[in-house]
Amino acid sequence: MLSNESLHSSAFSRSHSQASIDSTSMEDFLREIESIKENSIGSMGGQEEQIPAEVKPVDEGELEAEWLQDVGLSTLISGDEEEDGKALLSTLTRTQAAAVKKRYNTYTQTMRKKNKQSVRDVRDIFGVSESPPGDTCDNHTAQLDGTQEEKELPGVIKTSGSLPDDASLNSTTLSDGSQDEEGSFAVPSSGSVSILETIPALPVHSNGSPDPGQSVQNAVSDDDYLRKNIPPETEELSFEVSYSEMVTEAPKRSKFKKSDFKKEDYALTKFIVQKTRFGLTEAGDLSAEDMKKIRHLSLIELTAFFDAFGIQLKRNKTEKVKGRDNGIFGVPLTVLLDNDRKKDPGVKVPLVLQKFFEKVEESGLESEGIFRLSGCTAKVKQYREELDAKFNADKFKWDRMCHREAAVMLKAFFRELPTSLFPVEYIPAFITLMERGPHIKVQFQALHLMVMALPDANRDTAQALMTFFSKVIANESKNRMSIWNISTIMAPNLFFSRSKHSDYEELQLANTAAHIIRLMLKYQKILWKVPSFLITQVRRMNEATMLLKKQLPSVKKLLRRKTIEREVISPKTSKVLQKSPSSRRMSDVPEGVIRVHAPLLSKVSMAIQLTSHTKAKDILAKFQYENSHGSSECIKIQNQRLYEIGGNIGQHCLDPDAYILDVYHVNPQAEWVIKPQPSF
């Protein structure tokens, strides 16, 4: 509980924090904290109490090992030959590689001090290639540690040199038709090579262009996407360039101007996102495997982003709480979703949470102070117990619950998760960032990366929650719940820590968490869009993985390849091989023509000649016209989207405004399919 003294501390004022809470909002916060404590007493109702595991002393080596595992680089710890880890390393920008190197260096030094098993030197992973005198990290190879060591790791793909014809991934894969020498992949030579040679000299762009200026110029036509005459209070926001690279390339004396924090919603900058010829991509538009890679890259990029500001993204050893295996409250999101998918395989947000939303929306959107009210304690306790016992069996009677109890239990649902919906361990870094007062754009970029690094269940649930709160805020004139009220009240429920904090630390946590939620609510229309520079890196990862598997096969794969080569002699087998999709694409479909499949429509396939003006929505319209003989087909096409499948991407639901010829040049080996877009 915060004391009155902490609220008036001279050490914590508006001049020290952009996220300072005024006295009215602080009353909401204190009231919420008091309500949390009251409801926690006796709320277990016979449930097994969640007891945090014993907190062990912080071990830097263990923390960095966890970080390396979380970003998909466990191979650096285990020493296993694993293609995905090598592919990931090969796609890193200079700032990302520096972040990985820093953590791996700390890990190895700690392990050596403990006299544990021998570990590879950091230079074995990040070897430095030979460079002419005077070369800097702005040149082709990044000299991240400033040394001239040449101790390097054999067996890692290079980016210089040419590929043999039989090993080449199509040269247009990540360019506009010209070979990208610095971003290409080459077969490892027998000598040693440097992983840093795979790092592009400039930030990665979605169209493969190394020139930041070319990206927008080539990708955006005069009036298609980018608004002209932008008002002074708005600002362009690009997803094309790595955020951490933008920070390091900005002039140090004036990286970002300090923005004064004001309570009024309109004081926050309005962003206009540059929509290039590839369109924009939602998190749910990519396959689960590719989103896993996005999460890994996002955490690396977030770490590099804070490194660029000299801020350590310290993930202190948080206490772990074992969640319940059944019921509703205190159950991990993944467990809830596993149970819900037995009823609805496509569900992304826990069904019980969706019911809470529905109950509030039915009659509570205009109820004054809907999320300030505590409801009837006896009823809330009764409903909690019944939900735990009856919800999964569909026996709970929802018509008895009013919107007030639903709002109370919605907050309790998030508060009692085994781990908070958002990573509270990152809050100290955000506090430092905001205390330094950078532009709101910088805060958004950090938040954007944090959201992209969330597990799928957390991110999907957060998106649904922010959509719900936008409906509540839309009725502010009647319910008196502003964006600031909602963010202040929900902060201790969405960012909670079971660790002990001083009053001052609690206030900082509350201020920062409330501000982060406010940013989420303000920018939710663009917050869930995947930065295109990350999608480009995923494409490069997938290409590198394919090349590694092709050029560095295991004995089993080698034997299987030899078997296939022997069987090709058979005419029967040869005919089968000729019917493969890739062979069919290369022989039957001319350049610039794609065959689009629509298995759920009456017109199931069509060859489309692409021009520089062909958009995804044009192809959908063509199928709609061809299938317009029956009204039911017209209805069906409204829920369909064009997908890019295979090649250097797992699955990608394309923006209706995406120019397909540009996507085709990026991924010429893709299949093109029209099918329904899944929803929450």
C-alpha positions as CSV (number, residue, x, y, z in Angstrom):
1,M,0.0,0.0,0.0
2,L,1.3,3.4,-0.9
3,S,1.6,5.9,1.9
4,N,0.4,9.5,1.6
5,E,4.0,10.7,2.0
6,S,5.0,8.9,-1.2
7,L,2.4,10.8,-3.2
8,H,4.0,14.1,-2.3
9,S,7.6,13.1,-2.6
10,S,9.7,15.9,-4.0
11,A,11.9,13.4,-5.7
12,F,9.1,12.4,-8.0
13,S,7.3,15.1,-9.9
14,R,6.2,15.9,-13.4
15,S,9.7,17.1,-14.2
16,H,11.1,13.7,-13.3
17,S,8.5,11.6,-15.1
18,Q,6.4,11.9,-18.2
19,A,3.9,9.5,-16.8
20,S,3.0,11.4,-13.6
21,I,-0.5,10.8,-12.4
22,D,-2.6,13.7,-11.2
23,S,-4.4,13.6,-7.8
24,T,-7.7,12.5,-9.2
25,S,-6.2,9.6,-11.1
26,M,-4.0,8.7,-8.2
27,E,-7.2,8.3,-6.1
28,D,-8.4,5.8,-8.7
29,F,-5.1,4.0,-8.4
30,L,-5.2,3.9,-4.6
31,R,-8.8,2.8,-4.6
32,E,-7.9,0.0,-7.0
33,I,-5.0,-1.2,-4.9
34,E,-7.3,-1.2,-1.8
35,S,-9.9,-3.2,-3.7
36,I,-7.3,-5.7,-4.8
37,K,-6.2,-6.3,-1.3
38,E,-9.8,-6.6,0.0
39,N,-10.8,-9.0,-2.7
40,S,-7.7,-11.1,-2.3
41,I,-8.7,-12.0,1.3
42,G,-11.0,-15.0,1.2
43,S,-11.2,-15.0,-2.6
44,M,-9.4,-18.3,-2.9
45,G,-12.6,-20.1,-2.0
46,G,-10.9,-23.4,-1.3
47,Q,-8.5,-23.0,-4.2
48,E,-4.9,-23.9,-3.8
49,E,-3.0,-20.8,-2.9
50,Q,-0.4,-19.7,-5.5
51,I,2.9,-19.6,-3.6
52,P,5.8,-18.0,-5.4
53,A,8.9,-20.2,-5.8
54,E,11.9,-19.3,-3.7
55,V,13.7,-16.4,-5.2
56,K,17.4,-17.2,-5.7
57,P,20.2,-14.7,-5.9
58,V,20.6,-13.1,-9.3
59,D,23.1,-14.9,-11.5
60,E,24.1,-12.9,-14.6
61,G,25.2,-16.0,-16.5
62,E,21.8,-17.7,-15.9
63,L,19.9,-14.5,-16.9
64,E,21.8,-14.2,-20.1
65,A,21.4,-17.9,-20.8
66,E,17.7,-17.5,-20.4
67,W,17.8,-14.5,-22.8
68,L,19.7,-16.5,-25.4
69,Q,17.1,-19.3,-25.2
70,D,14.2,-16.9,-25.4
71,V,15.5,-15.4,-28.6
72,G,16.0,-18.8,-30.2
73,L,19.8,-19.0,-29.8
74,S,20.1,-21.9,-27.4
75,T,22.5,-23.4,-29.9
76,L,25.1,-21.0,-28.6
77,I,24.8,-22.5,-25.2
78,S,24.4,-26.2,-26.2
79,G,26.9,-26.1,-29.0
80,D,24.6,-28.1,-31.2
81,E,24.6,-27.7,-35.0
82,E,21.2,-26.3,-35.4
83,E,20.1,-24.6,-38.7
84,D,17.5,-22.2,-37.3
85,G,20.1,-20.7,-34.8
86,K,22.6,-20.2,-37.6
87,A,20.0,-18.8,-39.9
88,L,18.9,-16.3,-37.2
89,L,22.5,-15.1,-36.6
90,S,22.9,-14.6,-40.4
91,T,20.1,-12.1,-40.6
92,L,21.0,-9.8,-37.7
93,T,21.6,-6.1,-38.2
94,R,24.7,-4.5,-36.7
95,T,22.9,-3.3,-33.6
96,Q,21.1,-6.7,-33.1
97,A,24.4,-8.6,-33.5
98,A,26.0,-6.3,-30.9
99,A,23.2,-7.0,-28.5
100,V,23.6,-10.8,-28.9
101,K,27.4,-10.6,-28.6
102,K,27.1,-8.6,-25.4
103,R,24.9,-11.1,-23.7
104,Y,26.8,-14.1,-25.0
105,N,30.1,-12.5,-23.8
106,T,28.6,-12.0,-20.3
107,Y,27.4,-15.7,-20.3
108,T,30.8,-17.1,-21.3
109,Q,32.7,-15.0,-18.7
110,T,30.3,-16.1,-16.0
111,M,30.7,-19.7,-16.9
112,R,34.5,-19.5,-16.9
113,K,34.5,-18.0,-13.5
114,K,32.4,-20.9,-12.2
115,N,34.8,-23.3,-13.8
116,K,31.9,-24.9,-15.6
117,Q,32.1,-26.8,-18.9
118,S,34.2,-25.2,-21.6
119,V,32.4,-22.7,-23.7
120,R,33.2,-21.2,-27.0
121,D,34.9,-17.8,-27.0
122,V,32.6,-15.0,-28.2
123,R,35.0,-14.5,-31.2
124,D,34.1,-18.1,-32.2
125,I,30.6,-16.9,-32.8
126,F,31.3,-13.4,-33.9
127,G,34.6,-13.7,-35.6
128,V,36.0,-10.5,-37.3
129,S,36.9,-10.7,-40.9
130,E,39.9,-9.0,-42.4
131,S,39.3,-5.3,-43.2
132,P,41.3,-2.6,-44.8
133,P,42.9,-0.1,-42.4
134,G,40.4,2.5,-41.3
135,D,37.4,0.3,-41.8
136,T,34.5,1.1,-39.4
137,C,31.3,-0.7,-38.5
138,D,29.6,1.4,-41.2
139,N,31.4,-0.8,-43.8
140,H,30.4,-4.2,-45.0
141,T,31.6,-6.1,-42.0
142,A,30.7,-4.8,-38.5
143,Q,33.6,-4.5,-36.1
144,L,31.6,-4.8,-33.0
145,D,34.3,-5.2,-30.5
146,G,36.9,-3.0,-32.2
147,T,39.5,-5.9,-32.3
148,Q,41.3,-7.3,-35.2
149,E,41.1,-10.9,-34.1
150,E,40.6,-13.4,-36.9
151,K,39.5,-16.4,-34.8
152,E,36.3,-17.4,-36.6
153,L,33.7,-20.1,-36.6
154,P,33.8,-22.6,-39.6
155,G,30.6,-23.8,-41.1
156,V,28.5,-20.6,-41.1
157,I,27.1,-19.1,-44.3
158,K,28.8,-16.1,-45.8
159,T,27.2,-13.2,-47.7
160,S,29.9,-12.4,-50.1
161,G,30.8,-14.3,-53.2
162,S,28.5,-16.0,-55.7
163,L,26.4,-19.1,-55.4
164,P,26.8,-22.0,-57.7
165,D,23.8,-22.4,-60.1
166,D,22.6,-25.5,-58.4
167,A,22.7,-24.0,-54.9
168,S,21.2,-20.6,-55.7
169,L,18.1,-19.3,-54.1
170,N,16.5,-17.1,-56.8
171,S,18.4,-13.9,-57.1
172,T,15.3,-11.8,-57.1
173,T,14.2,-13.2,-53.8
174,L,15.0,-10.1,-51.7
175,S,15.5,-7.5,-54.3
176,D,13.6,-5.7,-57.1
177,G,15.2,-7.8,-59.8
178,S,18.9,-7.2,-59.2
179,Q,21.2,-9.4,-57.2
180,D,21.8,-8.1,-53.7
181,E,25.5,-8.9,-53.2
182,E,25.6,-8.0,-49.5
183,G,22.5,-9.9,-48.6
184,S,23.0,-13.0,-50.6
185,F,24.1,-16.3,-49.2
186,A,27.1,-18.4,-50.2
187,V,28.2,-22.0,-49.7
188,P,30.7,-22.2,-46.8
189,S,34.2,-22.6,-47.9
190,S,36.6,-25.0,-46.3
191,G,38.3,-22.2,-44.5
192,S,37.0,-20.1,-41.6
193,V,34.2,-17.6,-42.1
194,S,32.7,-14.9,-40.0
195,I,29.1,-14.7,-38.9
196,L,29.3,-11.0,-39.0
197,E,29.8,-11.1,-42.7
198,T,26.1,-11.9,-42.9
199,I,25.1,-8.6,-41.3
200,P,23.9,-6.0,-43.8
201,A,25.8,-2.8,-44.0
202,L,22.6,-0.8,-43.6
203,P,19.2,-1.5,-42.0
204,V,17.1,-4.1,-43.6
205,H,14.1,-3.1,-45.8
206,S,11.1,-5.1,-46.9
207,N,12.0,-4.6,-50.5
208,G,15.6,-5.6,-50.1
209,S,16.9,-2.1,-50.8
210,P,19.8,-1.0,-48.6
211,D,19.1,2.7,-49.2
212,P,16.5,4.1,-46.7
213,G,15.6,6.8,-49.1
214,Q,14.8,4.3,-51.9
215,S,12.5,2.2,-49.8
216,V,9.7,4.8,-49.6
217,Q,10.5,6.3,-53.0
218,N,10.2,3.0,-54.8
219,A,7.5,1.6,-52.7
220,V,5.0,4.4,-52.6
221,S,3.4,6.1,-55.5
222,D,2.4,9.8,-55.4
223,D,-1.0,9.6,-53.8
224,D,-1.6,5.9,-53.1
225,Y,-0.6,5.7,-49.5
226,L,1.2,8.6,-48.0
227,R,-0.8,11.6,-47.1
228,K,0.4,14.9,-48.2
229,N,0.2,18.2,-46.3
230,I,0.5,16.4,-43.0
231,P,-0.8,18.6,-40.1
232,P,1.9,19.8,-37.6
233,E,0.6,17.5,-34.8
234,T,1.0,14.4,-36.9
235,E,4.2,12.5,-37.7
236,E,5.2,9.9,-40.2
237,L,6.1,6.5,-38.8
238,S,8.1,4.0,-40.9
239,F,8.1,0.2,-40.3
240,E,10.8,-0.2,-43.0
241,V,13.9,0.4,-41.0
242,S,15.2,-1.3,-37.8
243,Y,14.3,1.0,-34.9
244,S,17.6,0.4,-33.2
245,E,19.5,1.3,-36.4
246,M,17.5,4.5,-36.6
247,V,18.5,5.5,-33.1
248,T,22.2,4.8,-33.7
249,E,22.2,6.7,-37.0
250,A,20.5,9.8,-35.6
251,P,22.8,12.7,-34.5
252,K,23.8,12.1,-30.9
253,R,23.2,15.7,-29.8
254,S,19.6,15.7,-31.1
255,K,18.4,12.1,-31.4
256,F,14.9,12.9,-30.4
257,K,13.4,16.0,-28.9
258,K,11.9,15.8,-25.5
259,S,8.1,15.8,-25.5
260,D,6.2,17.4,-22.6
261,F,3.7,15.0,-21.1
262,K,0.1,16.1,-20.8
263,K,-2.9,14.3,-19.5
264,E,-5.1,15.3,-22.5
265,D,-5.5,12.5,-25.0
266,Y,-5.0,14.9,-27.9
267,A,-1.5,15.8,-26.6
268,L,-0.2,12.5,-27.9
269,T,1.3,12.6,-31.3
270,K,-0.8,11.3,-34.2
271,F,1.2,8.8,-36.3
272,I,0.7,8.2,-40.0
273,V,2.2,4.8,-41.0
274,Q,3.9,4.7,-44.4
275,K,2.0,2.0,-46.3
276,T,4.4,0.7,-49.0
277,R,3.6,-1.4,-52.0
278,F,3.7,-4.5,-49.8
279,G,0.9,-3.2,-47.6
280,L,0.7,-3.7,-43.9
281,T,0.7,-7.0,-42.0
282,E,-1.2,-7.9,-38.9
283,A,0.4,-10.3,-36.3
284,G,-2.3,-12.8,-37.1
285,D,-1.6,-12.7,-40.9
286,L,1.6,-14.8,-40.5
287,S,2.0,-18.5,-39.8
288,A,2.7,-19.6,-36.2
289,E,6.3,-20.6,-37.1
290,D,7.0,-17.3,-38.7
291,M,5.5,-15.4,-35.7
292,K,7.8,-17.4,-33.5
293,K,10.7,-16.0,-35.4
294,I,9.2,-12.5,-35.2
295,R,9.1,-12.9,-31.4
296,H,12.7,-13.9,-31.3
297,L,13.8,-11.1,-33.5
298,S,11.6,-8.6,-31.7
299,L,13.3,-9.4,-28.3
300,I,16.7,-9.0,-29.9
301,E,15.7,-5.7,-31.5
302,L,14.1,-4.5,-28.2
303,T,17.3,-5.2,-26.4
304,A,19.4,-3.5,-29.1
305,F,17.0,-0.6,-29.0
306,F,17.6,0.0,-25.3
307,D,21.3,-0.6,-25.7
308,A,21.3,2.3,-28.2
309,F,20.1,4.5,-25.4
310,G,22.6,3.1,-22.9
311,I,19.7,1.4,-21.0
312,Q,20.2,-2.2,-19.8
313,L,17.1,-4.3,-20.4
314,K,17.6,-6.2,-17.2
315,R,15.3,-9.1,-16.7
316,N,15.7,-9.6,-13.0
317,K,15.0,-13.1,-11.8
318,T,11.3,-13.0,-11.2
319,E,9.5,-15.4,-8.9
320,K,7.7,-18.1,-10.8
321,V,4.2,-19.1,-9.8
322,K,2.8,-22.4,-10.8
323,G,-0.6,-21.9,-12.3
324,R,-3.6,-24.1,-11.7
325,D,-4.4,-26.9,-14.1
326,N,-8.2,-26.5,-14.1
327,G,-10.8,-23.9,-13.4
328,I,-10.7,-20.3,-14.6
329,F,-8.9,-18.0,-12.2
330,G,-5.2,-18.4,-11.7
331,V,-5.0,-20.7,-14.8
332,P,-2.3,-19.9,-17.5
333,L,-3.7,-18.5,-20.7
334,T,-2.3,-21.4,-22.7
335,V,-4.1,-23.9,-20.5
336,L,-7.4,-22.0,-20.9
337,L,-7.0,-21.8,-24.6
338,D,-6.2,-25.6,-24.9
339,N,-9.5,-26.3,-23.1
340,D,-11.4,-23.8,-25.2
341,R,-10.1,-25.2,-28.5
342,K,-11.8,-28.5,-27.7
343,K,-15.0,-26.5,-28.3
344,D,-13.7,-24.0,-30.9
345,P,-10.4,-25.0,-32.6
346,G,-9.8,-21.4,-34.0
347,V,-10.3,-19.5,-30.7
348,K,-7.4,-17.1,-29.8
349,V,-8.8,-15.3,-26.8
350,P,-10.1,-17.3,-23.7
351,L,-13.9,-17.8,-24.0
352,V,-14.5,-16.8,-20.4
353,L,-12.9,-13.4,-21.1
354,Q,-15.0,-13.0,-24.2
355,K,-18.1,-13.6,-22.0
356,F,-16.9,-10.9,-19.6
357,F,-16.6,-8.5,-22.5
358,E,-20.1,-9.4,-23.7
359,K,-21.7,-8.9,-20.2
360,V,-20.2,-5.4,-19.9
361,E,-21.1,-4.5,-23.4
362,E,-24.7,-5.6,-22.9
363,S,-25.7,-3.1,-20.3
364,G,-22.6,-1.6,-18.7
365,L,-20.9,0.6,-21.4
366,E,-22.9,3.6,-20.1
367,S,-22.7,2.8,-16.4
368,E,-20.9,5.5,-14.6
369,G,-17.6,4.4,-13.1
370,I,-18.0,0.8,-14.4
371,F,-14.4,-0.2,-13.6
372,R,-14.2,1.8,-10.4
373,L,-17.1,-0.2,-8.8
374,S,-16.2,-3.2,-6.6
375,G,-19.6,-5.0,-7.0
376,C,-21.2,-7.2,-4.4
377,T,-18.4,-9.1,-2.6
378,A,-20.6,-12.1,-1.8
379,K,-21.9,-12.4,-5.3
380,V,-18.5,-12.0,-6.8
381,K,-17.1,-14.8,-4.6
382,Q,-20.1,-17.0,-5.5
383,Y,-19.7,-16.5,-9.2
384,R,-16.0,-17.1,-9.1
385,E,-16.5,-20.5,-7.4
386,E,-19.2,-21.4,-9.9
387,L,-17.2,-20.4,-12.9
388,D,-14.3,-22.5,-11.7
389,A,-16.5,-25.5,-11.3
390,K,-19.0,-25.1,-14.2
391,F,-17.7,-23.0,-17.0
392,N,-15.8,-25.6,-18.9
393,A,-18.9,-27.9,-18.8
394,D,-21.1,-25.1,-20.1
395,K,-23.2,-25.2,-17.0
396,F,-22.7,-21.6,-15.7
397,K,-25.8,-19.4,-15.8
398,W,-24.6,-16.1,-17.3
399,D,-28.0,-14.4,-17.2
400,R,-27.7,-14.0,-13.4
401,M,-24.5,-11.9,-13.7
402,C,-24.7,-8.2,-14.1
403,H,-22.2,-5.9,-15.7
404,R,-20.7,-4.8,-12.4
405,E,-19.7,-8.3,-11.3
406,A,-18.4,-9.0,-14.8
407,A,-16.1,-5.9,-14.7
408,V,-14.8,-6.9,-11.2
409,M,-14.1,-10.5,-12.3
410,L,-12.5,-9.3,-15.6
411,K,-9.9,-7.4,-13.5
412,A,-9.5,-10.4,-11.1
413,F,-8.9,-12.7,-14.1
414,F,-5.9,-10.7,-15.2
415,R,-4.6,-10.0,-11.7
416,E,-4.6,-13.7,-10.8
417,L,-2.8,-15.0,-13.9
418,P,0.4,-16.9,-12.9
419,T,2.4,-14.2,-14.7
420,S,1.2,-10.8,-15.7
421,L,-0.2,-10.2,-19.2
422,F,2.6,-7.8,-19.9
423,P,6.3,-8.4,-18.8
424,V,6.6,-6.3,-15.6
425,E,10.4,-7.1,-15.5
426,Y,10.9,-4.7,-18.4
427,I,9.2,-1.8,-16.6
428,P,12.5,-0.4,-15.1
429,A,13.9,0.0,-18.6
430,F,10.8,1.9,-19.7
431,I,11.0,4.0,-16.5
432,T,14.5,5.0,-17.4
433,L,13.6,5.7,-21.0
434,M,10.7,8.0,-20.1
435,E,12.6,9.8,-17.4
436,R,15.1,10.7,-20.0
437,G,12.2,12.3,-21.9
438,P,12.6,11.1,-25.5
439,H,10.0,11.9,-28.1
440,I,6.7,9.9,-27.9
441,K,7.8,8.1,-31.1
442,V,10.7,6.4,-29.3
443,Q,8.3,5.3,-26.5
444,F,5.9,3.8,-29.2
445,Q,8.8,2.0,-30.9
446,A,9.9,0.4,-27.6
447,L,6.3,-0.6,-26.9
448,H,5.8,-1.9,-30.4
449,L,8.7,-4.3,-30.0
450,M,7.6,-5.4,-26.6
451,V,4.1,-6.3,-28.0
452,M,5.7,-8.2,-31.0
453,A,7.9,-10.1,-28.5
454,L,4.8,-11.3,-26.5
455,P,3.7,-14.9,-26.7
456,D,0.8,-15.4,-29.1
457,A,-1.7,-16.0,-26.3
458,N,-0.7,-12.8,-24.5
459,R,-0.6,-10.6,-27.6
460,D,-4.0,-11.9,-28.9
461,T,-5.6,-11.4,-25.5
462,A,-4.1,-7.9,-25.2
463,Q,-5.4,-6.9,-28.6
464,A,-8.9,-8.1,-27.7
465,L,-8.7,-6.3,-24.3
466,M,-7.7,-3.0,-25.9
467,T,-10.5,-3.3,-28.5
468,F,-13.0,-3.8,-25.7
469,F,-11.6,-0.8,-23.7
470,S,-12.0,1.4,-26.8
471,K,-15.7,0.7,-26.6
472,V,-15.8,1.7,-23.0
473,I,-13.9,4.9,-23.6
474,A,-16.2,5.7,-26.6
475,N,-18.9,6.2,-23.9
476,E,-16.8,8.4,-21.7
477,S,-19.5,11.2,-21.6
478,K,-21.8,8.8,-19.7
479,N,-19.6,6.3,-17.9
480,R,-16.9,8.9,-16.9
481,M,-14.2,6.4,-17.9
482,S,-11.6,8.2,-19.9
483,I,-8.5,6.7,-21.5
484,W,-6.5,8.0,-18.5
485,N,-9.0,6.5,-15.9
486,I,-8.9,3.1,-17.7
487,S,-5.1,3.0,-17.9
488,T,-4.7,4.0,-14.2
489,I,-7.2,1.5,-12.9
490,M,-6.0,-1.4,-15.1
491,A,-2.2,-0.8,-14.5
492,P,-2.0,-2.8,-11.3
493,N,-4.0,-5.6,-12.8
494,L,-2.1,-6.0,-16.1
495,F,1.4,-5.2,-14.8
496,F,1.8,-6.8,-11.4
497,S,4.7,-8.0,-9.4
498,R,4.7,-10.2,-6.3
499,S,8.1,-8.8,-5.3
500,K,8.4,-6.3,-2.5
501,H,8.8,-2.6,-3.5
502,S,9.1,0.6,-1.7
503,D,6.3,3.2,-2.0
504,Y,8.4,5.2,-4.4
505,E,9.1,2.2,-6.6
506,E,5.4,1.3,-6.5
507,L,4.5,4.8,-7.7
508,Q,7.0,4.6,-10.5
509,L,5.7,1.2,-11.5
510,A,2.1,2.6,-11.5
511,N,3.0,5.7,-13.5
512,T,4.9,3.8,-16.1
513,A,2.4,0.9,-16.4
514,A,-0.5,3.4,-16.8
515,H,1.4,5.3,-19.4
516,I,2.2,2.2,-21.4
517,I,-1.5,1.1,-21.3
518,R,-2.5,4.6,-22.4
519,L,-0.1,4.3,-25.4
520,M,-1.6,0.9,-26.2
521,L,-5.1,2.4,-26.2
522,K,-4.1,5.5,-28.2
523,Y,-2.2,3.6,-30.9
524,Q,-4.0,0.3,-31.0
525,K,-4.8,0.6,-34.7
526,I,-1.1,0.4,-35.6
527,L,0.4,-1.4,-32.6
528,W,-0.5,-4.9,-33.9
529,K,1.1,-4.3,-37.3
530,V,4.3,-6.3,-37.8
531,P,7.2,-4.1,-38.7
532,S,8.2,-4.9,-42.3
533,F,11.9,-4.9,-41.5
534,L,11.2,-7.9,-39.2
535,I,9.3,-9.7,-41.9
536,T,12.2,-9.2,-44.3
537,Q,14.5,-10.8,-41.7
538,V,12.1,-13.7,-41.4
539,R,12.3,-14.2,-45.1
540,R,16.1,-14.1,-45.0
541,M,16.0,-16.6,-42.1
542,N,13.8,-19.0,-44.0
543,E,16.1,-18.7,-47.1
544,A,19.2,-19.3,-45.0
545,T,17.6,-22.3,-43.3
546,M,16.7,-23.8,-46.6
547,L,20.3,-23.2,-47.9
548,L,21.9,-24.7,-44.7
549,K,19.7,-27.8,-45.0
550,K,20.6,-28.1,-48.6
551,Q,24.4,-27.5,-48.3
552,L,25.0,-29.0,-44.8
553,P,22.9,-32.1,-44.7
554,S,23.2,-34.6,-41.9
555,V,24.1,-38.2,-42.8
556,K,20.5,-39.2,-42.8
557,K,19.6,-36.4,-45.2
558,L,22.6,-37.2,-47.3
559,L,21.5,-40.9,-47.6
560,R,18.0,-39.9,-48.4
561,R,19.2,-37.6,-51.1
562,K,21.4,-40.3,-52.6
563,T,18.3,-42.6,-52.6
564,I,16.3,-40.0,-54.4
565,E,19.1,-39.5,-57.0
566,R,19.1,-43.2,-57.7
567,E,15.4,-43.3,-58.1
568,V,15.3,-40.5,-60.6
569,I,16.7,-42.9,-63.1
570,S,13.4,-44.6,-63.1
571,P,11.1,-43.1,-65.8
572,K,8.1,-43.6,-63.6
573,T,9.7,-41.7,-60.7
574,S,10.9,-39.1,-63.1
575,K,7.3,-38.3,-64.2
576,V,6.3,-38.0,-60.6
577,L,9.1,-35.5,-59.9
578,Q,8.1,-33.4,-62.9
579,K,4.6,-33.0,-61.4
580,S,5.9,-31.3,-58.3
581,P,4.5,-27.8,-57.6
582,S,7.9,-26.1,-58.0
583,S,8.6,-27.8,-61.4
584,R,5.1,-26.9,-62.6
585,R,5.6,-23.3,-61.7
586,M,8.9,-23.1,-63.4
587,S,7.8,-24.8,-66.7
588,D,4.1,-24.1,-67.1
589,V,3.7,-20.6,-65.7
590,P,5.4,-17.7,-67.6
591,E,7.3,-15.0,-65.8
592,G,5.0,-12.4,-64.3
593,V,2.0,-14.8,-64.3
594,I,0.7,-16.5,-61.2
595,R,-1.8,-19.2,-60.8
596,V,-4.3,-18.4,-58.0
597,H,-6.2,-21.2,-56.3
598,A,-9.5,-20.8,-54.6
599,P,-10.5,-24.2,-53.4
600,L,-13.7,-23.1,-51.6
601,L,-15.2,-21.2,-54.6
602,S,-16.8,-22.7,-57.7
603,K,-14.0,-21.1,-59.9
604,V,-11.2,-22.9,-58.1
605,S,-8.2,-21.8,-60.2
606,M,-7.2,-18.9,-62.4
607,A,-4.0,-17.7,-64.1
608,I,-3.4,-14.0,-63.5
609,Q,-1.1,-11.8,-65.5
610,L,0.5,-9.4,-63.1
611,T,1.2,-5.8,-63.9
612,S,2.8,-3.1,-61.7
613,H,-0.8,-2.0,-60.8
614,T,-2.3,-5.3,-59.8
615,K,-3.3,-5.4,-56.1
616,A,-4.5,-8.2,-54.0
617,K,-8.0,-6.8,-54.0
618,D,-8.1,-6.7,-57.8
619,I,-7.5,-10.5,-57.8
620,L,-10.2,-11.0,-55.3
621,A,-12.6,-8.8,-57.4
622,K,-11.8,-10.9,-60.5
623,F,-12.7,-14.1,-58.6
624,Q,-15.8,-12.5,-57.3
625,Y,-16.8,-11.6,-60.8
626,E,-16.1,-15.1,-62.1
627,N,-18.1,-16.6,-59.2
628,S,-21.0,-14.1,-59.3
629,H,-23.5,-16.5,-60.9
630,G,-25.0,-17.2,-57.4
631,S,-25.6,-14.8,-54.6
632,S,-24.0,-17.3,-52.1
633,E,-20.7,-17.0,-53.9
634,C,-20.8,-13.2,-53.7
635,I,-21.2,-13.5,-49.9
636,K,-18.4,-16.0,-49.7
637,I,-15.8,-13.9,-51.4
638,Q,-16.4,-11.1,-48.9
639,N,-14.7,-13.2,-46.2
640,Q,-11.8,-14.3,-48.4
641,R,-8.3,-13.0,-48.6
642,L,-5.3,-13.7,-50.8
643,Y,-2.5,-15.7,-49.2
644,E,1.2,-16.0,-50.1
645,I,2.2,-19.5,-49.1
646,G,5.6,-21.2,-49.2
647,G,8.9,-20.1,-50.7
648,N,10.6,-17.8,-48.2
649,I,7.5,-17.4,-46.0
650,G,5.3,-19.9,-44.2
651,Q,2.0,-18.3,-44.8
652,H,1.2,-14.6,-45.3
653,C,-2.3,-13.1,-45.5
654,L,-1.8,-10.2,-47.9
655,D,-3.1,-6.7,-47.4
656,P,-5.8,-6.0,-50.0
657,D,-3.7,-3.0,-51.1
658,A,-0.5,-5.0,-51.6
659,Y,0.9,-4.9,-55.1
660,I,1.3,-8.5,-56.0
661,L,4.0,-8.1,-58.6
662,D,6.3,-6.7,-55.9
663,V,5.4,-9.6,-53.6
664,Y,6.0,-12.0,-56.5
665,H,9.5,-10.5,-57.0
666,V,10.3,-10.9,-53.3
667,N,9.0,-14.5,-53.2
668,P,8.7,-16.0,-56.7
669,Q,8.4,-19.6,-55.4
670,A,5.2,-18.9,-53.5
671,E,1.9,-20.5,-54.0
672,W,-1.2,-18.1,-54.2
673,V,-4.4,-19.2,-52.5
674,I,-7.7,-17.5,-51.7
675,K,-9.2,-18.6,-48.5
676,P,-11.1,-17.3,-45.4
677,Q,-9.2,-15.1,-43.0
678,P,-9.5,-16.5,-39.4
679,S,-10.9,-14.2,-36.7
680,F,-10.7,-14.2,-32.9
